[in-house]
Amino acid sequence: MRVLMPLPDRDFDVTEVAVPWRLLTDAGHQVVFATERAGTRPAADPRLLTGVLFGQLGAEDEPKRFYEQLTAAPEFTAPAAWADVDVTAYDGLLLPGGHAPGMRQYLGSASLQRQVARFWALGRPVGAICHGVLVLARAEDPATGRSVLAGHRTTCLPKYMERTAYLTTAWRLGRYYRTYPAYVEDEVRAALTDPSGQFERGPRVLTRRGTATDDSPAFVVQDGHYLSARWPGDAYFFARRYLELLRARPGA
């Protein structure tokens, strides 16, 4: 199956891109990357490769190895353009996150939001993790004029995580962890019809992450064809559950 993964030119999260790519590819699926302009070779947030603060808070070793493999993959070095993609040619859509300033190109693109809304209407598997949920929150259903998420259950980067990361690092990195003035959770909640009933924050965690062999700290929310997760610590579990959605798709 073919899975579309849009990316900004720079600053996406290492783990939220490389782990799903590796697991999907190993399962025999084709991941197609797209950037705003065709042929733009994207790059992850460099701080996540070297360590955000004193070598800490970055990606774990295995996702960094996956990212190194990804940067040599042909599908990564020659992406399509967001606006030129025929969404009907794809079996799934994955929306990764990231918080550094370069992410605003992707999170705020009206062109990408229109494409995402078109894909959503097909009823095929959609996955979003962390800030990637904002793309869906901002994607408008043309039939209702509301977010495509309006009637669905979801999670995203919880406010307590975003606030803690910001307060811990602001003395050195300023607003590095605050992509927008509004918290991700607040904007996602505002897109829902019943925020108290539809938004799921999940168990409280700050540092413990899921791994290739341990999903116990991880959390996802599935609502029909839609799967969401909170942060890089959910990436392995998120990718495995997304594979299940693909396998369950009619004709798989």
N, C-alpha and C positions, 0 to 999 in steps of 0.2 A: 504494500500500500504506500501511497505518497502522502507525506505530511508536510504542510507548509509551516515554516517558522520565520516570521518577520523579525528583523533586527534593526537597531539604529546603527549609524556608522561607527560609534564608539560607546564605551562605558556600560555595556550590558553585563549582567552577573555571570561570572565564569561557571559556577555550579549549575545554575538554572538553565543554561544552554548546553553545556558539555555533557552533563549526566543524561538528560533525556535523549540527546543525539546519540550517545554511545549505546544506550540500552535499546533504542528503536532500531538503530543500524544493526546491532548484534542480533536482533530478532528478525532481520530480513526486510525491514521497511526502508523506504527511501525518504530522507529528509531533504527538503528543498528550502534553501534560505533566500530571503528577499530583503533588500535594503531600499532606501528611497530612490536611489538611482542605480540602474543595472550595472553590474560589474564593480561596484564599490566593495573593496575587501574590508569587512568589519573588524573591530578589535574590542576585546573585553576591557573592563575597567582595570587599568594596570595596578592599582592599589590592592586589588583582590589577589593578584599573583605574587606580590612581594610582601604583603601585610599592611593593613590599613594604618596601624599605630604601633610602633616599636615591634614590627614583625608579626603582630597579632591581628585577629579579626578578619583575616583573609580566607580564601578558599582552602579546603583541605587538600592533602597531597594527591589523592586519587583523582578528584575532579580537575586538578591542575594538569595531571598527566593526560586525562581525556581531552582537555583543551589543547594541549600540545599536539595531540593526534588530529584534532579537528582542524587546526590551522593549516594542516597539510592536505586536507581532503578537498577534492575538486569542487564539490558542491558548496564549500565555504568560500573558496577563492573567486568564484564567478557567480554571485547571486543574481537573482532576477530583480525587477523593479516592482515595488508595491503596487503601483497603479496599473501595471501591465499584466498582472497575474490573472489568469482565468480561474477563479476560485472553484468552479464546478469540476475542475480537473484533479482536485485533491480529496483525499479520504479523511483527512484530519487537519486541524489547525492547533498550533501550540504558541502561546504568548508568554515568553519569559519576562523576567523583570530585571531590575538594577536600579540604583538610586542616584548615581553620580550625574552631573549636569548634562552629559551627552544623551541621556535617556529621554530628555524632553523632546528631541526630534521625533522619536517613535511614539511616545505617550501622547503627544499633542497633535499628531498628524490627522487632519480631517480626511485626507485621501485614504490613509490606512483604516481609519474608523469605518469608512463606507465599505471598504472591502471586507472588513471583519463582519459587519452587519449582513452583507450578502452571504458570506459563508455561514453565519449563524442560522440564517433562514433555511438552509439546506437540511438542518437537523443532524448533521454529522458531528463526530466527536470534536469538542473544543476543550482545550486545557489552558489554564492561565495560572501563573504562580507569582506571588508577591506583587510588585508594581504592575505586572502584566494584566492584572485584573482591572486596572484603570482603563486600559484600552477598551475593554468590554463595557465598563461603566459609562464611558464617553461615546460609545457607538450607539447611534440612534436607530430604533426600529421605525422604518418609514410608515408603517401602518398605524402606529400609535403616537409617534413623536417622542416616545420615552426611551430610556436606555434598554438595550436588549436584555439586561439583567433584571429589569424591573420586577418580574414575577418569579425570580429564581433564588434558590438558596446558594450562598457563596461564603467563602472566606477570602482573606487577602492579608497583606502585612498588617498585623495588629498594631494599634496605636502605641501600646506600651513598649513594644519592640522598637518602633521607629523613634519614640521619644527617648528611650534609654540609650540607644546608639548615638543619637544626636547629643544628648547631655554629657555622655562619656567622652566624646571627641571634639566638641565644639571649641574648646580652648586652643586646640591645635589645628583643626581642619575646618573651622567655621561651619557653614551650612551644608557640608558634604553629604550628610545623611538626611537632609531635608530637601527633597527634590522640588517640592512646592510648598507654599505657605500653609496649605491645608494638609492635614494628615491623610494618608492613603485610606485608612479605615473610614474617616469621616466622609470623604468623597464617595466611596463605594456605598456606604450606608445611605447617603442622600439619593442614590440612584435606585434604591429599592422601594417597592410599594409598602412593605412592612418590615422596616429594618430590625426591629426587636425579634421578629419571628424568622426572618430570612438570613440574617448575618450570624455566622458561627465563628467565634474567636478561637476555639480549640483550647487544649490544656496550656497552662502558662509555662513557657520555657524561655531561656535567654541564651544558653550556650550549647546545650546538648543537641546533637544533630543525628538524624537517621543516617545509616550507612548502607553499603551493599548487602550487609548481612543482618542489620538490626533496624527494624521499622518502629520500635517501641516509642521513640521520642517524636515521631512524625505524625502529621495530621493532614487530611484532605477532606473535601466536601464534594460529594457527587450528587448532582441533580439531573437526572435523565442523561442527555448527551454531553453535559457540562461537568468538568472536573476542575476544582480550584485548590490551591495550596498557599501556605503563608510566607515561606522564606526558603533560603537554600537548604536549611536543615530538613525540609520535606522532599527534596528533589528526587531521591531514589524511590521513595514510596509513591510519589506523584507519577514518576515515569512508569513504574510497574502497573499502577492502576490505569494509567492512560493506555497502556498496551492491552489491558483487558477490555477497555472500551472499543478499541480497534478490532479486537478479535470478535466482539459481540455485534459488530456492525453487519447488517444483512449483506450477504455476498462475500463476507471475509473468507 
